Amino acid sequence: MTRHLPRPVLEYDDGPRWLPSLVAHLEQLLPEDARERLRATEPEGSCSARFALYAIVDKHQLLKATREWLLERDVFAYHGTRINEAQRRSIELQGLRPLVAADRVGAIETFLRDHPRWAEVSGRLSEAIAFVQRQAGRREGMVYGLFSRTGLVRGCNHYLVEGSEFDHHVAAYLLEGICHEENRRRGQGTLVQFRLTGAEAIAAANPRGEFSEEPNLLAELVGAVAWWLATGDDDTAAQEEGCGLMRYEAISPSLITAFITVSDEELWPHYDNRMR
């Protein structure tokens, strides 16, 4: 009987575990003095380090080899939200479902029903939903996430502080402000961790096709490699970046691997009150 070894999993924030493997895979493309040449450019971050690496190694060959390496792996990704226990159980049973604006009515009513002005504005809920639908671009029918846990906790943690972005925009339209008390009551900041194949991760990072010469996610991995070679810094979590992703289909319960609660004490210092 043939035994299939489990596929390795890329956790973007855990650079020390995956950078040596990717660099070993790219070794045949890198000149022996790659580290010295990159160090001499004194890059300011992973982006400038990436472009410095392109100056000494063919970009297309780097990205091709990085794709080959990633296709042999699975990838952890994260969806940030703010939920209560009932909503968590619903996700456990149904997975993360793409946004359908018409389905958000009940959740928004529950979110805002204790607000002092709810009776005054509740009659305009359909108007508010229609307005946010028009302003939200092509977000309906999608699930959003990020490949970096730290990116969601520190870089764009409004998802965990405010909860559903769509609901929050509807509330802001109706009440002309950020409903912090209501946000706190709606649950706890939560990261939903899920697992994709390398091919699924690349597709989700480039949901409308790979139009760029530097496909999302692949470019971020090359940038992390270049920064490590130039500086010796393998702390990918400190970059607070990690590529975003979109999925046009649900994240099924079988793909969900963990629910990670993040306290407001950890979130609030990094919250920037942004409205999207």
Secondary structure, 3 states (H helix, E strand, C coil): CCCCCCCCEECCCCHHHHHHHHHHHHHHHCCCCHHHHHHHCCCCCHHHHHHHHHCCCCHHHHHHHHHHHHHCCEEEEEEEEEECHHHHHHHHHHCECCCCHHHHHHHHHHHHCCCCCHHHHHHHHHHHHHHHHHHCCCCCCCEEEECCHHHHHHHCCHHHHHCCHHHHHHHHHHHCCCCHHHHHHCCEEEEEEEEEEHHHHHHHHCCCCCCCCCCCCHHHHHHHHHHHHHHCCCCHHHHCCCCEEEECCCECHHHEEEEEEECHHHHHHHCCCCCC
